[in-house]
């Protein structure tokens, strides 16, 4: 992880692999294909992201081969208890304040696997996402205010982004309310 407890690209791929395996065993080739499919649809093709080896996850004891031995025989992989612990750590990592494609991938992975966390941790993650969106909206609004009298289309473009962030904030707030209500009913 980075010093600010946010995920590196390599850890985003680990999150994708471990979260996918938490949903059920997969053949090595199917897991690699799923990771490639998901990440490339969010980021586009990226060598930075695809550089992580599933073999490393096996070596670290985060996944085990239920059938077969490795890549050469397309082993069926399952997540280990250590892998579940690592998955929880990766799912609860912070989100960087800036908006970029890697953050988009990490947010998509969090939403894809959020259900694997206990309700309180799910709410904590939504709070982190809310905090990031609110911070980004405030940063862009400050820039908008500073350049309010500038000619050109910067203001219109910033208004569009700020509006999208405000919609995300409302959506996340509604989601948190629904999760809290569901936790209260349980």
TIKEMI-899804 format. One record per residue (C-alpha): residue number from 0; residue in one letter; x, y, z. Coordinates in steps of 0.02 Angstrom, whole numbers, always signed. Each point is the difference from the previous one (the first is absolute). Last residue first. Layout:
N
@num=NUM | residu=A | X=X | Y=Y | Z=Z
...
This chain:
186
@num=185 | residu=X | X=-1579 | Y=-385 | Z=+561
@num=184 | residu=X | X=-120 | Y=+147 | Z=-20
@num=183 | residu=X | X=+128 | Y=+126 | Z=+66
@num=182 | residu=X | X=+132 | Y=-66 | Z=-120
@num=181 | residu=X | X=-122 | Y=+22 | Z=-145
@num=180 | residu=X | X=-37 | Y=+179 | Z=+55
@num=179 | residu=X | X=+186 | Y=+37 | Z=+14
@num=178 | residu=X | X=+30 | Y=-75 | Z=-172
@num=177 | residu=X | X=-142 | Y=+103 | Z=-76
@num=176 | residu=X | X=+64 | Y=+161 | Z=+80
@num=175 | residu=X | X=+177 | Y=-36 | Z=-62
@num=174 | residu=X | X=-66 | Y=-27 | Z=-177
@num=173 | residu=X | X=-98 | Y=+164 | Z=+7
@num=172 | residu=X | X=+157 | Y=+93 | Z=+56
@num=171 | residu=X | X=+100 | Y=-84 | Z=-139
@num=170 | residu=X | X=-129 | Y=+53 | Z=-131
@num=169 | residu=X | X=-7 | Y=+177 | Z=+68
@num=168 | residu=X | X=+191 | Y=+14 | Z=-4
@num=167 | residu=X | X=+5 | Y=-75 | Z=-175
@num=166 | residu=X | X=-127 | Y=+130 | Z=-60
@num=165 | residu=X | X=+104 | Y=+138 | Z=+78
@num=164 | residu=X | X=+154 | Y=-71 | Z=-88
@num=163 | residu=X | X=-89 | Y=+2 | Z=-169
@num=162 | residu=X | X=-55 | Y=+180 | Z=+30
@num=161 | residu=X | X=+179 | Y=+50 | Z=+45
@num=160 | residu=X | X=+64 | Y=-81 | Z=-160
@num=159 | residu=X | X=-127 | Y=+91 | Z=-109
@num=158 | residu=X | X=+28 | Y=+166 | Z=+90
@num=157 | residu=X | X=+188 | Y=-23 | Z=-28
@num=156 | residu=X | X=-28 | Y=-18 | Z=-188
@num=155 | residu=X | X=-112 | Y=+153 | Z=-6
@num=154 | residu=X | X=+125 | Y=+102 | Z=+100
@num=153 | residu=X | X=+147 | Y=-53 | Z=-109
@num=152 | residu=X | X=-94 | Y=+51 | Z=-158
@num=151 | residu=X | X=+89 | Y=+160 | Z=-47
@num=150 | residu=X | X=+16 | Y=+170 | Z=+82
@num=149 | residu=X | X=+52 | Y=+9 | Z=+182
@num=148 | residu=X | X=-119 | Y=+85 | Z=+122
@num=147 | residu=X | X=-37 | Y=-153 | Z=+108
@num=146 | residu=X | X=+181 | Y=-61 | Z=-3
@num=145 | residu=X | X=+29 | Y=-1 | Z=+189
@num=144 | residu=X | X=-178 | Y=-56 | Z=+34
@num=143 | residu=X | X=+15 | Y=-147 | Z=-119
@num=142 | residu=X | X=+167 | Y=-52 | Z=+77
@num=141 | residu=X | X=-79 | Y=+6 | Z=+173
@num=140 | residu=X | X=-150 | Y=-98 | Z=-66
@num=139 | residu=X | X=+121 | Y=-130 | Z=-71
@num=138 | residu=X | X=+85 | Y=-24 | Z=+168
@num=137 | residu=X | X=-166 | Y=-4 | Z=+93
@num=136 | residu=X | X=-69 | Y=-132 | Z=-120
@num=135 | residu=X | X=+159 | Y=-104 | Z=+19
@num=134 | residu=X | X=-11 | Y=+8 | Z=+188
@num=133 | residu=X | X=-184 | Y=-46 | Z=-2
@num=132 | residu=X | X=+34 | Y=-147 | Z=-116
@num=131 | residu=X | X=+144 | Y=-64 | Z=+108
@num=130 | residu=X | X=-99 | Y=+18 | Z=+161
@num=129 | residu=X | X=-149 | Y=-89 | Z=-77
@num=128 | residu=X | X=+112 | Y=-143 | Z=-58
@num=127 | residu=X | X=+73 | Y=-13 | Z=+175
@num=126 | residu=X | X=-175 | Y=+3 | Z=+76
@num=125 | residu=X | X=-53 | Y=-137 | Z=-122
@num=124 | residu=X | X=+148 | Y=-102 | Z=+59
@num=123 | residu=X | X=-48 | Y=+24 | Z=+182
@num=122 | residu=X | X=-178 | Y=-53 | Z=-40
@num=121 | residu=X | X=+64 | Y=-161 | Z=-80
@num=120 | residu=X | X=+112 | Y=-28 | Z=+151
@num=119 | residu=X | X=-152 | Y=+13 | Z=+115
@num=118 | residu=X | X=-99 | Y=-118 | Z=-114
@num=117 | residu=X | X=+133 | Y=-137 | Z=+4
@num=116 | residu=X | X=+104 | Y=-12 | Z=-159
@num=115 | residu=X | X=-30 | Y=-116 | Z=-149
@num=114 | residu=X | X=-143 | Y=+111 | Z=-62
@num=113 | residu=X | X=+128 | Y=+133 | Z=-44
@num=112 | residu=X | X=+72 | Y=-112 | Z=-137
@num=111 | residu=X | X=-59 | Y=+83 | Z=-161
@num=110 | residu=X | X=-21 | Y=+169 | Z=+84
@num=109 | residu=X | X=+179 | Y=-3 | Z=+62
@num=108 | residu=X | X=+62 | Y=-62 | Z=-168
@num=107 | residu=X | X=-89 | Y=+144 | Z=-90
@num=106 | residu=X | X=+75 | Y=+124 | Z=+124
@num=105 | residu=X | X=+175 | Y=-72 | Z=-29
@num=104 | residu=X | X=-21 | Y=+8 | Z=-189
@num=103 | residu=X | X=-62 | Y=+180 | Z=+5
@num=102 | residu=X | X=+144 | Y=+44 | Z=+115
@num=101 | residu=X | X=+119 | Y=-73 | Z=-129
@num=100 | residu=X | X=-84 | Y=+101 | Z=-139
@num=99 | residu=X | X=+23 | Y=+164 | Z=+90
@num=98 | residu=X | X=-91 | Y=+112 | Z=+122
@num=97 | residu=X | X=+110 | Y=+69 | Z=+136
@num=96 | residu=X | X=-36 | Y=-30 | Z=+184
@num=95 | residu=X | X=+73 | Y=-174 | Z=+9
@num=94 | residu=X | X=-116 | Y=-135 | Z=+68
@num=93 | residu=X | X=+39 | Y=-84 | Z=+166
@num=92 | residu=X | X=+26 | Y=-186 | Z=+24
@num=91 | residu=X | X=-145 | Y=-101 | Z=+71
@num=90 | residu=X | X=-18 | Y=-117 | Z=-149
@num=89 | residu=X | X=+187 | Y=-35 | Z=-3
@num=88 | residu=X | X=+6 | Y=-47 | Z=+183
@num=87 | residu=X | X=-157 | Y=-109 | Z=-15
@num=86 | residu=X | X=+75 | Y=-87 | Z=-152
@num=85 | residu=X | X=+163 | Y=-29 | Z=+94
@num=84 | residu=X | X=-96 | Y=-86 | Z=+141
@num=83 | residu=X | X=-96 | Y=-104 | Z=-128
@num=82 | residu=X | X=+166 | Y=-47 | Z=-83
@num=81 | residu=X | X=+72 | Y=-54 | Z=+167
@num=80 | residu=X | X=-153 | Y=-112 | Z=+20
@num=79 | residu=X | X=+36 | Y=-69 | Z=-174
@num=78 | residu=X | X=-87 | Y=+46 | Z=-164
@num=77 | residu=X | X=-27 | Y=-142 | Z=-122
@num=76 | residu=X | X=+87 | Y=-43 | Z=-162
@num=75 | residu=X | X=-39 | Y=-137 | Z=-126
@num=74 | residu=X | X=+164 | Y=-39 | Z=-87
@num=73 | residu=X | X=+27 | Y=+32 | Z=-186
@num=72 | residu=X | X=+123 | Y=-145 | Z=-23
@num=71 | residu=X | X=+155 | Y=+103 | Z=-43
@num=70 | residu=X | X=-55 | Y=+147 | Z=+103
@num=69 | residu=X | X=+6 | Y=-91 | Z=+164
@num=68 | residu=X | X=-19 | Y=-159 | Z=+97
@num=67 | residu=X | X=-164 | Y=-80 | Z=-43
@num=66 | residu=X | X=-162 | Y=+6 | Z=+98
@num=65 | residu=X | X=-34 | Y=+102 | Z=+157
@num=64 | residu=X | X=+150 | Y=+111 | Z=-35
@num=63 | residu=X | X=+16 | Y=+125 | Z=+141
@num=62 | residu=X | X=-17 | Y=+188 | Z=+8
@num=61 | residu=X | X=+71 | Y=+128 | Z=+122
@num=60 | residu=X | X=+147 | Y=-112 | Z=+47
@num=59 | residu=X | X=+132 | Y=+124 | Z=-58
@num=58 | residu=X | X=+60 | Y=-121 | Z=-135
@num=57 | residu=X | X=-178 | Y=-24 | Z=-62
@num=56 | residu=X | X=-28 | Y=+188 | Z=-11
@num=55 | residu=X | X=+168 | Y=+14 | Z=-91
@num=54 | residu=X | X=-60 | Y=-130 | Z=-126
@num=53 | residu=X | X=-146 | Y=+116 | Z=-36
@num=52 | residu=X | X=+128 | Y=+116 | Z=-74
@num=51 | residu=X | X=-20 | Y=+189 | Z=+2
@num=50 | residu=X | X=+56 | Y=+89 | Z=-159
@num=49 | residu=X | X=-177 | Y=+26 | Z=-64
@num=48 | residu=X | X=-21 | Y=+167 | Z=+87
@num=47 | residu=X | X=+152 | Y=+90 | Z=-66
@num=46 | residu=X | X=-22 | Y=-83 | Z=-171
@num=45 | residu=X | X=-165 | Y=+91 | Z=-21
@num=44 | residu=X | X=-137 | Y=-32 | Z=-128
@num=43 | residu=X | X=-149 | Y=+112 | Z=+39
@num=42 | residu=X | X=-22 | Y=+57 | Z=+178
@num=41 | residu=X | X=-176 | Y=-58 | Z=+47
@num=40 | residu=X | X=-32 | Y=-129 | Z=-136
@num=39 | residu=X | X=+183 | Y=-52 | Z=+6
@num=38 | residu=X | X=-10 | Y=-33 | Z=+187
@num=37 | residu=X | X=-154 | Y=-111 | Z=-11
@num=36 | residu=X | X=+50 | Y=-103 | Z=-151
@num=35 | residu=X | X=+182 | Y=-23 | Z=+53
@num=34 | residu=X | X=-50 | Y=-55 | Z=+175
@num=33 | residu=X | X=-132 | Y=-119 | Z=-70
@num=32 | residu=X | X=+121 | Y=-73 | Z=-127
@num=31 | residu=X | X=+132 | Y=-32 | Z=+133
@num=30 | residu=X | X=-131 | Y=-83 | Z=+109
@num=29 | residu=X | X=-62 | Y=-107 | Z=-145
@num=28 | residu=X | X=+179 | Y=-52 | Z=-43
@num=27 | residu=X | X=+37 | Y=-51 | Z=+179
@num=26 | residu=X | X=-162 | Y=-96 | Z=+15
@num=25 | residu=X | X=-120 | Y=+78 | Z=+121
@num=24 | residu=X | X=-65 | Y=-40 | Z=+175
@num=23 | residu=X | X=-143 | Y=+105 | Z=+68
@num=22 | residu=X | X=-55 | Y=+177 | Z=+42
@num=21 | residu=X | X=+153 | Y=+26 | Z=+110
@num=20 | residu=X | X=+101 | Y=-44 | Z=-155
@num=19 | residu=X | X=-63 | Y=+156 | Z=-89
@num=18 | residu=X | X=+37 | Y=+107 | Z=+152
@num=17 | residu=X | X=+175 | Y=-72 | Z=+11
@num=16 | residu=X | X=+39 | Y=+33 | Z=-183
@num=15 | residu=X | X=-77 | Y=+175 | Z=-7
@num=14 | residu=X | X=+80 | Y=+52 | Z=+163
@num=13 | residu=X | X=+168 | Y=-66 | Z=-60
@num=12 | residu=X | X=-23 | Y=+101 | Z=-159
@num=11 | residu=X | X=-31 | Y=+156 | Z=+104
@num=10 | residu=X | X=+153 | Y=-46 | Z=+103
@num=9 | residu=X | X=+111 | Y=+7 | Z=-154
@num=8 | residu=X | X=-73 | Y=+169 | Z=-49
@num=7 | residu=X | X=+46 | Y=+66 | Z=+174
@num=6 | residu=X | X=-136 | Y=+13 | Z=+129
@num=5 | residu=X | X=-19 | Y=+141 | Z=+125
@num=4 | residu=X | X=+68 | Y=-1 | Z=+178
@num=3 | residu=X | X=+75 | Y=+177 | Z=-15
@num=2 | residu=X | X=+176 | Y=-72 | Z=-11
@num=1 | residu=X | X=-48 | Y=-98 | Z=-156
@num=0 | residu=X | X=-49 | Y=-179 | Z=+22
